[in-house]
Every structure is written in structure tokens, then in C-alpha cells.
Amino acid sequence: MHEVNAELDRGESMVVVLAAVGLTPIDAVSDTNVYDLEVNDFDGTAVISSYAIDRRMQRPYLHTER
């Protein structure tokens, strides 16, 4: 929720990925770090990719969430 609130405070547009059961947010992607969204029309799932920083290694990487 900290990430969501920080992006909203900056006035960014955002996508929040919710868990299949309930409304627990599991990932948040803003228009500043989104890379791609692939929707599978067959089963209704999607994969969203975003730019991220590995905090331990201090290196950028592409994060994906289904």
C-alpha cells in the first residue's frame, strides 16, 4: 500500500493488480514504470511487466506479474 499511496501522491496514473480471491493488492504499476501488458483472451489472464530496481543488488530488472 505504501507504493500505491506514494504514486497517487505524485499524481501518477496507476494499475493495481488484485489477487484472484478477495481484494488484496499484490502489485502496483504506474505509467512511469510500465513496460508491457499481455492479455490472454483465451483464459482471461494477463501478464503485466514493469521496470523495477533490485534493492539488494541496486540493479534494474524487468518485473512480471501474472
JOKAQUI-V460161 format. One record per residue. N is the residue number from 1. SS is DSSP state (H for helix, E for strand, L for the rest). PHI is phi in radians with two decimals (none if undefined). OMEGA is omega as a letter, one per 30 degrees, with the letter a starting at -180 (* if undefined). Layout:
# JOKAQUI-V460161
[[N/SS/PHI/OMEGA] [N/SS/PHI/OMEGA]]
This chain:
# JOKAQUI-V460161
[[1/L/none/l] [2/H/-1.04/a] [3/H/-1.11/l] [4/H/-1.08/a] [5/H/-1.09/a] [6/H/-1.11/l] [7/H/-1.15/l] [8/H/-1.13/l] [9/H/-1.09/l] [10/L/-1.44/l] [11/L/1.37/a] [12/L/-1.43/l] [13/L/-1.34/a] [14/E/-2.62/l] [15/E/-2.05/l] [16/E/-1.98/l] [17/E/-1.59/a] [18/E/-1.80/l] [19/L/-1.17/a] [20/L/-1.12/l] [21/L/-1.94/a] [22/L/1.43/a] [23/L/-2.13/a] [24/L/-1.39/l] [25/E/-1.22/l] [26/E/-1.99/l] [27/E/-2.84/l] [28/E/-2.36/a] [29/E/-2.28/l] [30/E/-1.78/l] [31/L/-1.19/l] [32/L/-1.46/a] [33/L/-2.28/l] [34/E/-1.23/l] [35/E/-1.95/a] [36/E/-2.79/l] [37/E/-2.34/l] [38/E/-1.95/a] [39/E/-1.77/l] [40/L/-1.66/a] [41/L/-1.15/a] [42/L/-1.18/a] [43/L/-2.01/l] [44/L/1.37/l] [45/L/-1.59/l] [46/E/-2.59/l] [47/E/-2.13/l] [48/E/-1.90/a] [49/E/-2.03/l] [50/E/-2.54/l] [51/E/-1.31/a] [52/E/-2.54/l] [53/E/-2.09/l] [54/E/-1.28/a] [55/L/-1.14/a] [56/L/-1.26/a] [57/L/-1.62/a] [58/L/0.98/a] [59/E/-2.25/l] [60/E/-1.30/l] [61/E/-2.69/l] [62/E/-1.72/a] [63/E/-1.64/l] [64/E/-2.12/l] [65/E/-2.42/l] [66/L/-1.68/*]]
